[in-house]
Amino acid sequence: ETGSEDIDILPNGLAFISSGLKYPGIKSPRPDKPGEIFLMDLNEDNPRAVELRISRGFDLASFNPHGISTYID
């Protein structure tokens, strides 16, 4: 509903998508909903975005993702 803000696609076809960015002063359709990270496997015939669960102890209420990047070691 709020759209994705950024996407990072790994060489193996997995895509990480940040969503739910809220800008101060701009009306949000769901102001109380925290941001989210989704995973999509682009190797599948019909890929779909799946919300990733965020670890306990993380301040989810203030999660407002702007951008996303990955590091491959």
C-alpha positions in Angstrom: 0.0 0.0 0.0 2.8 2.5 0.8 5.1 1.1 -2.0 8.7 0.1 -1.9 11.5 2.6 -1.3 14.5 0.6 -2.6 15.5 -2.9 -3.9 18.8 -4.7 -3.9 19.2 -7.9 -6.0 21.9 -10.4 -5.2 23.8 -12.3 -7.9 21.8 -15.5 -6.9 18.5 -13.8 -7.8 17.3 -13.0 -4.3 15.9 -9.5 -4.0 15.6 -7.5 -0.7 13.0 -4.8 -0.8 12.5 -2.0 1.8 9.0 -0.6 2.2 7.1 1.8 4.3 9.2 5.0 4.2 7.5 7.9 5.8 8.6 11.5 5.2 8.1 14.1 8.0 5.3 16.5 7.0 3.9 14.3 4.2 0.7 12.4 4.8 1.0 8.6 5.0 -1.9 6.3 4.3 -0.9 4.1 7.3 1.1 6.4 9.7 1.1 3.8 12.6 2.4 0.9 10.5 6.2 0.4 10.8 8.5 -0.2 7.8 9.1 -3.6 6.4 11.7 -5.6 4.5 10.5 -8.1 1.9 12.3 -11.0 0.2 11.6 -12.1 -3.4 13.2 -15.0 -5.2 13.4 -13.9 -8.8 14.3 -17.5 -9.9 10.8 -18.7 -9.2 8.3 -18.9 -12.1 5.9 -16.6 -10.2 8.0 -14.7 -7.7 6.1 -13.0 -4.8 7.3 -10.7 -2.1 7.4 -12.3 1.4 7.7 -10.1 4.5 10.7 -11.0 6.6 10.3 -11.3 10.3 12.4 -8.9 12.3 14.2 -10.1 15.4 12.8 -9.5 18.8 14.3 -6.5 20.7 14.4 -4.4 17.5 12.6 -1.1 17.8 10.0 -1.9 15.1 7.8 1.0 16.0 10.4 3.5 14.8 11.6 1.4 11.8 11.5 3.7 8.8 13.7 2.1 6.1 15.2 4.5 3.5 17.3 2.5 1.1 18.8 -1.0 1.4 22.1 -2.5 0.5 23.7 -5.9 1.0 27.3 -6.9 1.7 28.7 -10.2 0.3 31.8 -11.5 2.0 
